[in-house]
Amino acid sequence: MNYNFYKTVLAFSTLVFMLSCSEDDLTGHSTKKIASPTLNVELSFTNEQTLIEREEEYGFTVSISEPQIVNVIVYLNQVGGTATNGEDFTIPDSVTIPIGSTSVSGVIAIHEDDLVEDTETAVIKIVTDLESNVNGSSSETATFNIQNYTEGDLLIDMTWTSPTDFTDNLGNPVADEAIADLVLYVTDPNIPSSITYLTIDQEVGFESLNFVETFPDGDFNLSVGFFSAANFSGITADLDISLTFNQAGIINDYVITVPAALNTANADCQNTVLAKLTKSGSNFSIEQLGVPNNLGIPEDGTFAGMYSVTTTSAGEFGPSFTGNVTVVDEGNGVRSFMGDWIGFGSVRKWEFAFNPACGTVTFLDGQSTGLGCSGTTIILASSTNAGVIDPTDDSSFSVTYTENTMSACGGVPTNVTIMFTKL
């Protein structure tokens, strides 16, 4: 009897052991832990924004270095400024990265009201160091300068769009304001061939200008030029540019649009007058223009005839052209002259052209001197230093070219400027 009992107990113990081993195999030997990742904040805008008070949203994304088995709560806080959260702007108290996720996006919203106020500021910190279960964090602090316009002021907003759509390396659409960064100028209409401005807004993205009532009366040009333009592997884009005007109780969202006002191919030189603004006290009138901010291409037959040529900034080979030459109008803005470069007795035709989009004159690229060293020909080419001309005055002008672009005789390519003075 005792022997049978022992066998029963032994069999039961063996069954329990087998069940225990089976359950342990299912769970494995790992233990889930709450890791301590790092946080990083990415803004969709630059850290400091100056804007005219209006409904506007600014996005941000908080990323975590590895997914977690618990929610990670990220906090926001106003750390400075005179603006009021919930009235002038709204921020969430926190945003949450859910279990298993690695990022969350949020929005800072700026609000518009009907109150006449001084400029208000809001300094907002994203990631406040109150976050739990994180090892390290990279916070961002964004400052918003919120301007108001009063009854006599004129608010001008400039935006732009491109008929050509672009994507980044990941295939994501590129926003219009990222295709180019433009600058809005208030210029003197009596000086059409240069940008002489009263005020300027150079912030990244779309532009806002408060033309205040205390500005002097008179006529002004509203001009636009490039601050920079993105490079999309040589593909350029026209930019349709719009100005929206608002004056409290008088002008409500009056819009003018100039199609193809600028092209990114001319980002190094192009600018355009979008509109003429006339101010008298608190009264404004607006006339759409959409013309180049220069006097255009010279008329046929101008910048032609006998000129004396002198080198005003010599390259590595000494004075390039000297003496008198005859400048010939080749048509389409191109001019030419016969000249002997550095006096080697090799007289050749040299060409330069006027750029109507920029109001500049440029030596044509890749012109051979017929001379060389060690079998390599010396080439003269266009320079990034284009000459600025007044198309109504052909008494003198200068042209800059790049000498020795192939480094045929050693040294480095050098800019040379030659001056033409009419005889």
C-alpha positions, 0 to 999 in steps of 0.5 A, a space after each residue: 500500500 505504501 509503495 503504491 502511494 509513493 508511485 502516485 505522488 511521484 507521478 503527480 510531481 512529475 506532471 507538475 514539473 512538466 506543466 511548470 516547464 511548459 509555462 516557462 517556455 511560453 514566457 521566456 526568460 526576458 523581462 519588460 522594462 521601461 527604458 530611458 530614451 532621449 527626446 528631440 524637438 523639431 520645429 516647422 518654423 524658425 525659433 523667432 517669428 514676427 507676425 501681424 496678429 492673425 489666425 496662424 498655426 505653427 507645427 512642431 514634432 517631438 520624437 523619442 529615440 526608441 518606442 516605450 511600453 508606457 505613454 511618454 508625456 511631453 509638456 509645454 509652458 509659456 516661459 516669458 512674454 506679455 501675450 496671454 495663453 488662451 486669448 492671444 495664443 493657445 498651446 496644449 499643456 502637453 502632448 503624448 507619445 503613445 505606447 509603441 510610437 516614436 513621435 507626436 505632433 502638436 500645434 501652437 496657434 496664434 489668435 486674432 482679436 479686434 483690440 488695438 494693442 501694442 506688440 505682444 510677445 510669447 516665449 514658449 518652451 517645448 519639453 520642460 524637463 518635467 517629462 518622466 521616463 526619459 534619459 535626456 532631452 533637447 528642448 526648443 524655445 520659440 518666441 513670437 512677436 505679435 504685432 497689431 495694426 491700428 486704424 490708420 495703418 495698412 497691413 500688407 501680407 506677401 505670399 507666393 505659389 509655384 505652378 511647378 510642384 516639388 518634392 524632397 528626397 523622401 517624396 514629401 511635397 515642398 511648401 511654396 514658402 520653402 521653394 524660395 525665401 523672398 524679401 518685401 521692400 518699400 522702395 523709392 519709385 524715383 530710383 527704378 534701377 536699384 533697391 533703395 528701401 524704407 523698410 524690409 522684412 527678411 524673415 524666413 517664409 511669407 512676409 508681413 509688413 505694417 505700413 504705419 500711418 506715421 510713415 511719410 506721405 508720397 508714392 512708394 513702390 512695393 518691390 520683391 526680390 530673392 533672399 535665397 532659392 532652393 536648388 532642385 537639380 537645376 529645375 527652376 520655377 516661376 513664382 506667382 506673388 500676391 499682396 493682400 492689403 487690410 486697413 481697419 474699417 476701410 480695406 478688407 483683404 484686397 488682393 493683387 497677384 502678379 503671375 510669374 513675377 520672379 523665376 528662381 533661375 534669376 535668384 542672384 539678381 532678379 527683383 520686381 515692382 509688384 505695386 505702386 502705393 500712394 499714401 496721404 495721411 491715413 488714406 492709401 491707393 494701390 496700383 498693380 504694376 508687375 514690372 522689373 525693378 530696372 529700366 529693362 533691356 537697352 534699345 536697339 542701336 544703343 551701346 554701339 559705336 566707338 569706345 575706348 577700353 581700359 582694364 580697371 581690375 587686371 587678372 594674372 596676365 596684366 591689362 586685358 584689352 586696351 585702346 579703341 574698339 567698335 561695339 556692334 549691336 548683334 541683336 537680342 541684347 547681345 553686343 560685340 567688339 573686335 579686340 586683342 586680348 593682352 596684346 598677343 596679336 590675336 584679334 578676335 570677336 568678343 561678345 557680351 549680353 544684357 539681361 532684361 530680367 536683371 538689368 545687368 550686362 554679362 560677358 558670354 561664357 566659354 570664349 576661346 582666346 586661341 592661346 594656351 599653355 601645354 596644349 590647353 587653351 585659355 578660356 574667358 568666361 562669364 563672371 558671377 559679378 555682373 555689371 549693372 547698367 542704366 539702359 538710358 545712358 550708354 556713355 559708359 559701362 563695365 563688363 567683368 569676366 573670368 580669366 583662365 577658367 581652365 587654369 591652362 597656364 597655372 594659377 587660378 581663375 581670376 576676375 577681370 573688369 574692363 571699362 567702356 567709355 564712349 568716344 
